[in-house]
Structure formats: C-alpha cells, structure tokens
Amino acid sequence: MARLFAAALRGEDRDKVRASQQSWHDALMACGNAACVKQSYDKRIFELIGTKGGRSATTEFHRGNSDRDQGSLVVAGPVDGMVAFSISATYVGKGGAAAGDVYASGADGVVRLEGDSGKIDMGQGCVVTVSRVDARSWRAAQTEPCGAQFAANISLDGLYRR
C-alpha cells in the first residue's frame, strides 16, 4: 500500500489523496476485528490502484480467447510475497453488444504468493488461482462452482499477456 500511496501522490492532487488516506485511516481505526481490517486494506489498495498514479505502479495483462470473450488482469507487486490483483472478464453473447447482450464480472484481492501462485477465495467453493508464468504473462484458473459470483458465460480462465 505504501508504494501505491506514493505513486498516487505523484499522479494526483496531493491534498485529495492525503484527505482520502486520512478518511481511510479513521475508518480503519474503527474496525473491531481482523476481517474488517483486511476488507479495509483491500478496498483502499484498489482505490489507490484506480488513481492515475496508482495505475503507473501496476502492470496490466490481457486475454482474448475470442472476439466475444476478453479479460484483463491488473497486478500490483509482488512486494514482500504479496500481490494485489484485479481480474475481470467480458463476454458478448449472440445478440451482440448493440442488443445489450454483454456480461462482465471480476474479482480482486490481495494474496500471498506461494512460489509464483496465489488464490483469491470468492466464497461458496469458488477460488480463482493466479500464477506468474514469466515477466510478460500470468495464468488464471477458477474452480467451479463460480456461477453465483460471476455473470452468465463469464470465465476468468486463461493466459493473460502484456
């Protein structure tokens, strides 16, 4: 988070970034359990990734299984064995985008890498595993069932490349 915060300060209105960090810190101090702390950190990390400066501190990878099935993976880190991921996929159904037959879903989280792999537990038996293949690519695999977590026809599986 410190690296993302520093990057956000370089790319955004410093006063706004500092004010939002203070608001986050105040909310964090109100947490009463570890689950709240984890959720607070995860949320703040992805807010910082979403800033112009934060995006400069991440690497984005893409997957295109077909014209109908696309995905992206944003990686911050690894730092001290931890990686922040934001992974998303879009599926265009037979009706096409003009008919609104478009579905999108995703997952994000901060995970500890074991070797070059980490797991995002989505709950209800759905786990997304991300594995670094090399400096230019990552592989994602999801267990089933992930139907409750993702929109129709969405799969995060595949090779994501720079």
Salt bridges, closest charged atoms under 4 A:
ASP42 OD2 - LYS38 NZ 2.63
GLU47 OE2 - LYS43 NZ 3.72
GLU47 OE1 - ARG44 NH1 3.08
GLU60 OE2 - HIS62 NE2 3.57
ASP69 OD1 - ARG63 NH2 3.00
ASP116 OD1 - ARG132 NH2 3.10
